[in-house]
Amino acid sequence: MKYQWRKQEKDLYLPKAKPTLITVPEQNFFMIRGQGDPNGEDFSE
């Protein structure tokens, strides 16, 4: 079963029209070190 983030985390990704305070859970990210434009021709494949 796939994770349906729109249903599970509505407060984060589908905000209401009126501003509200929410608690954002801790998240993990990764970074790739390098150089160049990821939108450039070298990365098009």
N, C-alpha and C positions, 0 to 999 in steps of 0.2 A: 504494500500500500504506500503510495507516495505521500509526502508531507505537504499538506495544504496550508501554506503560510498565510494566505488571505483569511482563512477561517480561524486559524490558531492564534494569530497575532494581529488582530484587527486594529488595535490601538496604535501599533507601530506603523503599519503600512497603508491603512485606510482611515486617515484621521477624520474626525468630525468637522463640521463647518465652524464650530465655536472652539476657540483655543482651550485646551485642558492640560493639566500636568499629568504625566504618566511616568512610571518607573520602567526604565529600559534595562533589560536583563544583560548580564555579562555576555559578551560575544567574542569569538575567536576569529582572527583574520590571518591571512598569509600575504607575504610580500615577495616579489621576484626582483632581485637586484639585476640591474643591467642598464642599457641605454638605448635610445631610439624612440621613435614615435610608434606606439602600438596601433595607430590608425593608418600608418604608412604602408607603402607597397611591400616592404620586406616582411610584413606580418599578415599579408592578405590571404595566405593559404590556410 
